[in-house]
Amino acid sequence: MLDIADELARWAEEGRAFAVATVVAVGGSAPRGPGAALAVDSAGRVIGSVSGGCVEGAVYDLCVQALQDGGSVVQRFGYSDEDAFAVGLTCGGVLDIMVTPVGADAPDREVFRSALSAAASGEPRALARVVRGPAELLGRALLVHPDGSYEGSFGPPGDGGSTELDGTAAAEARALLDVGRTGTVEIAEDGSHCLGGLTLLVESKVPPPRMIVFGAIDFAAALVRAGKFLGYHVTVCDARPVFATRARFPEADDLVVDWPHRYLRGTETDARTVLCVLTHDVKFDIPLLEQALRMPVAFVGAMGSRRTHADRARRLREAGLTETELSRLRSPIGLDLGARTPEETALSIAAEIVATRRGGTGTPLTTSDTPIHRREPTPAKAA
């Protein structure tokens, strides 16, 4: 549901009745992962996608039916070799999809409205919904805040009570919110962690990950566009004010004039942050990389020739970096695409970032037998 929060929040504020179909689990090679959503309002308007087209028509019909029936339903879609005309995924995967109607009398309408409003505003939230369990709980929702507080209850509508089940669900959802992941968790109906009770889909919505590009050069301008396309909040940092201008980087979210290492030391980063060092100037690179390679960020890459990289690595060793720390450095940055122009180079860098994030090999799919759609790592439970 949070996958399409921007438009869906407007529907909720307008008081529209709608039904939301959400991918709750995938098997094999599936085009979209858990959390992908499609919604249909009472007038038949549709937004979003759950499969890239394979089963959209059948899911649309399920949404229309749910608006009429008023109840949530979970249905599985998979490819059938026996029936060539069966509704399924031509890629051979399996999707479990939950359809939930959100009408004026829906018990969790206010929870959904708050979740959509927060997600559309960029506020971190986790929405936990029952996707397997007793019929009366199917589709029920809990909205969890970063501090662990929550809105809604899995108890009877209107009782306002907090239960063990609610508390356990909130704790599980917060654990996924902390790492910005969407996935399922299993808990017992009494709120314990025994398997075989309830399955919850937890959708996490957090601010976009950061890409910080150091070096306001022409290659950086192209990388900014690529980073925005991939959904990053992109910052350009350079110590030279004549280069770090809005005219040169109109699509950057932030422009910073500062020494790179000083800015990195004082700005907020996390395990999703991507750092791209394009300055290839030792007076900027070495103090910056000395710091960056010791930070728990997702990606550190640096531009330069192989000779530049060798010299850079020597200087970083002299600065005290270990071989383990140096092994995190992607240099020369980018995949081998034969790139020459700034745009081609930006594509090369973006491709390596995606491959690193998703565990890809960077090899052509025609010469590989690895899965096309890789599963996300399972997040750890809260301590």
C-alpha positions as CSV (number, residue, x, y, z in Angstrom):
1,M,0.0,0.0,0.0
2,L,2.8,2.5,0.9
3,D,4.3,1.7,-2.5
4,I,1.7,4.1,-4.1
5,A,1.2,6.4,-1.1
6,D,1.4,9.7,-2.9
7,E,-1.7,9.1,-5.0
8,L,-3.5,6.9,-2.5
9,A,-3.2,9.6,0.2
10,R,-5.1,12.0,-2.0
11,W,-7.8,9.4,-2.5
12,A,-8.1,8.9,1.2
13,E,-8.3,12.6,1.9
14,E,-11.0,12.9,-0.7
15,G,-13.0,10.2,1.1
16,R,-13.0,7.8,-1.8
17,A,-13.7,4.1,-1.3
18,F,-11.0,2.0,-2.8
19,A,-9.5,-1.5,-2.6
20,V,-5.8,-2.1,-2.5
21,A,-4.0,-5.2,-3.8
22,T,-0.6,-5.8,-2.3
23,V,2.1,-8.4,-3.0
24,V,2.6,-10.2,0.3
25,A,4.9,-13.0,-0.8
26,V,6.8,-14.1,-3.9
27,G,8.3,-17.4,-5.1
28,G,10.7,-18.1,-7.9
29,S,11.2,-15.4,-10.5
30,A,8.6,-12.7,-9.9
31,P,8.7,-9.2,-11.4
32,R,7.8,-7.3,-8.3
33,G,8.5,-7.9,-4.6
34,P,6.4,-7.7,-1.4
35,G,4.8,-4.3,-0.9
36,A,4.2,-3.7,-4.6
37,A,0.6,-2.5,-4.9
38,L,-2.3,-1.7,-7.2
39,A,-5.5,0.2,-6.1
40,V,-8.9,0.6,-7.7
41,D,-11.5,3.1,-6.5
42,S,-15.2,2.9,-6.6
43,A,-15.3,4.6,-10.0
44,G,-13.0,2.0,-11.5
45,R,-9.9,4.2,-11.7
46,V,-6.6,2.3,-11.2
47,I,-3.1,3.1,-10.0
48,G,0.0,1.1,-9.4
49,S,1.1,-2.4,-10.5
50,V,1.7,-5.8,-8.8
51,S,3.2,-7.8,-11.7
52,G,4.2,-5.5,-14.5
53,G,1.2,-6.6,-16.5
54,C,0.9,-10.4,-16.1
55,V,-2.0,-10.6,-13.7
56,E,-3.2,-7.0,-13.5
57,G,-6.6,-7.7,-15.1
58,A,-7.4,-10.5,-12.7
59,V,-6.3,-8.4,-9.7
60,Y,-8.4,-5.5,-10.9
61,D,-11.4,-7.8,-10.9
62,L,-10.5,-8.9,-7.3
63,C,-10.4,-5.3,-6.2
64,V,-13.8,-4.5,-7.7
65,Q,-15.3,-7.6,-6.0
66,A,-13.7,-6.7,-2.7
67,L,-15.3,-3.3,-2.8
68,Q,-18.7,-5.0,-3.2
69,D,-18.1,-7.7,-0.6
70,G,-16.3,-5.6,2.0
71,G,-13.8,-8.3,3.0
72,S,-10.1,-8.9,2.5
73,V,-8.9,-11.9,0.5
74,V,-5.6,-13.5,-0.3
75,Q,-5.1,-15.2,-3.7
76,R,-2.1,-16.9,-5.3
77,F,-1.1,-16.4,-8.9
78,G,1.3,-18.8,-10.6
79,Y,2.1,-20.1,-14.1
80,S,0.2,-23.2,-15.2
81,D,1.8,-25.5,-17.7
82,E,-1.5,-27.5,-18.0
83,D,-3.7,-24.5,-18.9
84,A,-2.1,-22.1,-21.3
85,F,-5.0,-19.6,-20.8
86,A,-4.8,-19.7,-17.0
87,V,-4.0,-16.3,-15.3
88,G,-0.4,-16.5,-14.1
89,L,3.1,-15.2,-14.4
90,T,4.9,-16.0,-17.7
91,C,8.2,-15.7,-15.9
92,G,7.3,-18.9,-13.9
93,G,7.1,-17.2,-10.5
94,V,4.4,-17.2,-7.9
95,L,2.7,-14.2,-6.3
96,D,0.5,-14.1,-3.2
97,I,-1.6,-11.0,-3.3
98,M,-3.9,-9.6,-0.6
99,V,-6.8,-7.4,-1.6
100,T,-8.2,-5.1,1.2
101,P,-11.2,-2.8,0.7
102,V,-11.0,0.6,2.3
103,G,-14.5,1.9,2.4
104,A,-16.1,4.5,4.7
105,D,-16.9,1.8,7.3
106,A,-13.6,0.0,7.1
107,P,-12.4,-0.7,10.7
108,D,-8.8,0.5,10.0
109,R,-9.6,3.4,7.6
110,E,-8.1,6.0,9.9
111,V,-4.9,3.8,10.3
112,F,-4.6,3.6,6.5
113,R,-5.2,7.3,6.1
114,S,-2.5,8.1,8.7
115,A,-0.1,5.7,7.1
116,L,-0.6,7.1,3.6
117,S,-0.3,10.7,4.8
118,A,2.9,10.0,6.6
119,A,4.4,8.0,3.7
120,A,3.5,10.7,1.2
121,S,5.1,13.3,3.5
122,G,8.3,11.3,3.7
123,E,7.9,10.5,7.4
124,P,9.2,7.0,8.4
125,R,6.5,4.6,9.3
126,A,5.8,0.8,9.2
127,L,2.4,-0.6,8.3
128,A,1.7,-4.1,9.7
129,R,-1.2,-6.1,8.3
130,V,-2.5,-9.6,8.9
131,V,-2.1,-11.6,5.7
132,R,-2.6,-15.1,7.2
133,G,-4.7,-16.0,10.3
134,P,-8.3,-16.0,11.4
135,A,-10.8,-14.6,8.9
136,E,-11.8,-11.8,11.3
137,L,-8.2,-10.5,11.5
138,L,-7.3,-10.8,7.8
139,G,-6.3,-7.3,6.5
140,R,-6.4,-5.7,10.0
141,A,-3.7,-3.1,10.3
142,L,-1.3,-1.4,12.8
143,L,0.8,1.7,12.1
144,V,4.1,1.8,13.9
145,H,6.2,4.9,14.5
146,P,10.1,5.0,14.8
147,D,9.9,5.3,18.6
148,G,7.8,2.1,18.8
149,S,4.5,3.7,19.5
150,Y,1.6,2.7,17.2
151,E,-1.9,3.5,16.0
152,G,-4.7,1.0,15.7
153,S,-5.2,-2.5,17.2
154,F,-5.9,-6.0,16.1
155,G,-8.5,-6.2,18.8
156,P,-12.2,-5.7,18.2
157,P,-13.0,-2.4,16.4
158,G,-13.6,0.4,18.8
159,D,-12.4,-1.3,21.9
160,G,-9.3,1.0,22.0
161,G,-7.4,-1.6,24.0
162,S,-3.7,-2.5,23.7
163,T,-3.0,-6.3,23.6
164,E,0.0,-8.5,23.8
165,L,-0.5,-9.2,20.1
166,D,-0.4,-5.5,19.3
167,G,2.8,-5.0,21.3
168,T,4.6,-7.9,19.7
169,A,3.4,-6.9,16.2
170,A,4.6,-3.3,16.8
171,A,8.1,-4.5,18.0
172,E,8.5,-6.7,14.9
173,A,7.4,-3.9,12.6
174,R,9.8,-1.5,14.3
175,A,12.7,-3.9,13.7
176,L,12.0,-3.9,10.0
177,L,11.4,-0.1,10.0
178,D,14.8,0.4,11.5
179,V,16.5,-1.1,8.5
180,G,14.0,0.2,5.9
181,R,12.8,-3.3,4.9
182,T,9.4,-4.7,3.8
183,G,8.7,-8.4,4.6
184,T,6.7,-10.9,6.5
185,V,6.9,-11.9,10.2
186,E,5.2,-14.7,12.0
187,I,3.8,-14.5,15.6
188,A,1.2,-16.4,17.6
189,E,-2.2,-15.1,18.2
190,D,-1.4,-14.5,21.9
191,G,1.6,-12.3,20.9
192,S,4.4,-14.8,21.4
193,H,6.9,-15.7,18.7
194,C,5.7,-19.2,18.1
195,L,5.3,-20.1,14.5
196,G,2.1,-21.2,12.9
197,G,-0.2,-18.4,14.3
198,L,-0.4,-15.1,12.3
199,T,1.6,-13.9,9.4
200,L,2.1,-10.1,9.1
201,L,3.2,-8.2,6.1
202,V,5.2,-5.2,7.3
203,E,5.7,-2.4,4.8
204,S,8.4,0.1,5.8
205,K,8.5,3.5,4.3
206,V,11.6,5.5,5.1
207,P,13.1,8.6,3.5
208,P,15.0,7.9,0.3
209,P,18.6,6.7,0.6
210,R,21.4,9.2,0.1
211,M,23.9,9.5,-2.7
212,I,26.7,11.9,-2.0
213,V,28.7,12.9,-5.1
214,F,32.1,14.5,-4.3
215,G,33.5,16.6,-7.1
216,A,31.4,19.0,-9.1
217,I,32.6,17.9,-12.6
218,D,30.7,17.2,-15.8
219,F,30.6,13.4,-14.9
220,A,28.9,14.4,-11.6
221,A,26.1,16.2,-13.4
222,A,25.2,13.0,-15.3
223,L,25.5,10.9,-12.1
224,V,23.1,13.2,-10.3
225,R,20.5,12.5,-13.0
226,A,21.1,8.7,-12.7
227,G,21.0,8.9,-8.9
228,K,17.6,10.7,-9.0
229,F,16.3,8.2,-11.5
230,L,17.2,5.4,-9.0
231,G,15.4,7.1,-6.2
232,Y,18.3,8.6,-4.2
233,H,18.4,11.9,-2.4
234,V,21.4,13.3,-4.2
235,T,23.9,15.8,-2.7
236,V,26.9,17.3,-4.6
237,C,29.8,18.5,-2.5
238,D,32.9,20.4,-3.7
239,A,35.2,22.8,-2.0
240,R,35.3,25.1,-5.0
241,P,32.2,27.4,-5.1
242,V,32.8,28.3,-8.8
243,F,31.9,24.7,-9.8
244,A,29.3,23.8,-7.2
245,T,26.5,25.9,-8.6
246,R,22.8,25.4,-9.1
247,A,23.2,26.3,-12.8
248,R,25.5,23.3,-13.2
249,F,23.5,20.9,-11.0
250,P,19.8,21.9,-11.3
251,E,18.6,18.4,-10.4
252,A,20.7,17.9,-7.2
253,D,18.7,17.9,-4.0
254,D,21.5,19.6,-2.1
255,L,24.6,21.6,-3.1
256,V,27.4,21.9,-0.5
257,V,30.5,24.0,-0.8
258,D,32.9,22.5,1.8
259,W,35.9,20.3,2.0
260,P,34.6,16.8,1.3
261,H,36.0,15.1,4.4
262,R,34.8,17.8,6.6
263,Y,31.3,17.7,5.2
264,L,31.2,13.9,5.4
265,R,32.2,14.0,9.0
266,G,29.4,16.3,9.9
267,T,26.5,15.0,7.7
268,E,24.1,12.1,8.4
269,T,24.7,8.8,6.7
270,D,23.4,5.2,7.2
271,A,23.8,1.7,5.9
272,R,22.0,2.7,2.6
273,T,24.2,5.7,1.8
274,V,26.2,5.7,-1.4
275,L,29.4,7.7,-1.6
276,C,30.9,8.5,-5.1
277,V,34.3,10.2,-5.1
278,L,34.8,11.9,-8.5
279,T,37.4,14.5,-7.6
280,H,40.5,12.3,-8.4
281,D,42.7,14.8,-6.6
282,V,44.8,13.5,-3.7
283,K,44.3,16.5,-1.5
284,F,40.6,15.8,-1.5
285,D,40.5,12.0,-2.0
286,I,42.8,10.8,0.7
287,P,41.3,12.5,3.8
288,L,37.8,11.8,2.4
289,L,38.4,8.1,1.6
290,E,40.3,7.5,4.9
291,Q,37.1,8.5,6.6
292,A,34.6,7.0,4.2
293,L,36.1,3.5,4.2
294,R,35.7,3.3,8.0
295,M,32.0,4.2,7.9
296,P,29.1,1.7,7.8
297,V,27.8,2.9,4.4
298,A,26.5,0.8,1.5
299,F,29.0,1.8,-1.2
300,V,32.2,3.7,-1.6
301,G,33.5,4.3,-5.1
302,A,36.2,6.5,-6.5
303,M,37.0,7.6,-10.1
304,G,40.4,7.5,-11.6
305,S,42.7,5.4,-13.8
306,R,44.3,2.2,-12.5
307,R,47.5,4.1,-12.0
308,T,45.6,6.6,-9.9
309,H,44.0,3.8,-7.9
310,A,47.3,2.2,-7.2
311,D,48.8,5.5,-5.9
312,R,45.6,6.1,-4.0
313,A,45.7,2.7,-2.3
314,R,49.4,3.2,-1.4
315,R,48.6,6.6,0.3
316,L,45.6,5.1,2.2
317,R,47.8,2.2,3.5
318,E,50.3,4.8,4.7
319,A,47.4,6.6,6.4
320,G,46.7,3.4,8.4
321,L,43.9,1.7,6.5
322,T,43.8,-2.0,6.7
323,E,43.4,-4.4,3.8
324,T,39.9,-5.2,4.9
325,E,39.0,-1.5,4.9
326,L,40.6,-1.0,1.5
327,S,38.7,-3.9,0.0
328,R,35.5,-1.9,0.4
329,L,36.7,0.6,-2.2
330,R,35.2,0.3,-5.6
331,S,37.9,1.8,-7.8
332,P,38.0,2.5,-10.6
333,I,34.3,3.1,-10.0
334,G,31.7,1.5,-12.4
335,L,31.2,-1.6,-14.4
336,D,33.0,-2.3,-17.7
337,L,30.5,-1.0,-20.3
338,G,33.2,0.6,-22.5
339,A,31.7,4.0,-21.4
340,R,33.2,7.2,-22.7
341,T,30.7,10.1,-22.3
342,P,29.6,11.5,-18.9
343,E,26.2,9.9,-19.4
344,E,27.6,6.5,-20.3
345,T,30.0,6.7,-17.3
346,A,27.1,7.6,-15.0
347,L,25.2,4.5,-16.3
348,S,28.3,2.4,-15.6
349,I,28.5,3.8,-12.0
350,A,24.8,3.4,-11.4
351,A,24.9,-0.2,-12.7
352,E,27.7,-1.1,-10.2
353,I,25.7,0.5,-7.4
354,V,22.6,-1.5,-8.2
355,A,24.6,-4.7,-8.6
356,T,26.3,-4.1,-5.2
357,R,22.9,-3.4,-3.6
358,R,21.1,-6.4,-5.0
359,G,23.9,-8.9,-5.1
360,G,24.2,-8.9,-8.9
361,T,27.2,-10.1,-10.9
362,G,27.2,-7.5,-13.6
363,T,27.5,-10.2,-16.3
364,P,25.1,-10.4,-19.2
365,L,21.9,-12.4,-18.5
366,T,22.4,-14.2,-21.8
367,T,25.6,-15.8,-20.4
368,S,24.4,-16.4,-16.9
369,D,22.0,-18.9,-15.2
370,T,21.6,-16.8,-12.0
371,P,18.0,-15.7,-11.0
372,I,16.8,-12.6,-12.8
373,H,14.9,-11.4,-9.8
374,R,16.9,-11.9,-6.6
375,R,15.3,-12.1,-3.2
376,E,16.1,-9.5,-0.6
377,P,18.1,-10.6,2.5
378,T,16.0,-11.5,5.5
379,P,16.3,-8.7,8.1
380,A,17.4,-9.6,11.6
381,K,14.9,-9.6,14.4
382,A,15.0,-7.0,17.1
383,A,17.3,-7.8,20.0
